[in-house]
């Protein structure tokens, strides 16, 4: 049985005040073309359909059109909510849409009932687990020890009826420990949202959403397909794709990707103002792409963005790399900051201010406060 694995559409997303709707519409049409070429049995969409829990009317209209196009094909569509989505909005109309082969994940209520499909090799059970927090699971299983995200997912899976004789597929939206992140993702405090990959051992394939870079975690059976578009310049060097999964006999699976070419790519260029504005330079650059320009001039160029935008209309980001900015980086350790957790940063700040380390009790208190702030932001 063949599936197309998608996730993190983030429909309605804006990057540096640029709307991505036009680019998202373009890439969704390309995905429809790939589906027509591949002719899968199902499409798995692993969360973060929208970029906001209350999406714009244009965003809803775009996804609605995409679902309508999918429903016209001879396939099944499975959609779960991610941490950016409202689970109630994603679930709306799910019982009506299931008659058209479109299955929208219900709001988590402690039970996950699979959708069972069959082919010449037997049954494939598709389990849809939307983004969950420990509090979501603890509500339904108060006697279970649910303290972490890993605990929550493990308890949720334990309640599922997973027949080991069948092929079992899980769609979920969590951060699995060991996955590589991008700047465009929400980052939890100190890795508090981590889920251990060992909780997924019952499944033949786990279609993950949440991480924007395509990658396997532990094995090819646990996979993030990544976003269909680049949503930060940390992804500029990536190639985006859809993942094609084929489940044959029990234990026999193939995973491959199909490249997605965007309407407008993301590129980073660096040089002096005179170099970047020279005819020899810009005549070989696709001026329609989204750009991050780094100027190397020692003096700031007055109204640099306005002047450069006359040549490169889609500048999203402008900064400088010179003696001044490099000295600031050395002074404040910006490169190091990006790779450290808020708890580690606060601990260092406290030690410098008080000439003594945090006590174990103080560290536990700070960690708890920061985790509560993170919980409230999700």
Secondary structure, DSSP 4 states (H G I P E B T S, - for coil): -EEEEE----BT-EETTEE-HHHHHHHHHHHHHHHHHH--SEEEEES--BSSSS--HHHHHHHHHHHHHHHTSSSEEEEE--TTS-HHHHHTTHHHHGGGTEEEPPPP-S--PPEEEEETTEEEEEEEE----HHHHHHH-TTS---SHHHHHHHHHHTS---TTSEEEEEEE-EETTPPP-TTS---GGGTTEE-GGGGTT-SEEEEES-SS-EESSSTTEEE---SS--SGGGTT---EEEEEEE-STT-EEEEEEE---SS-EEEEEE-HHHHTSHHHHTTS-TTSEEEEEE--SSPPTTHHHHHHTT-TTEEEEEE-SHHHHHHHHHHTHHHHTTS-HHHHHHHHHHHHHSSPPPHHHHHHHHHHHHHHHHHH-
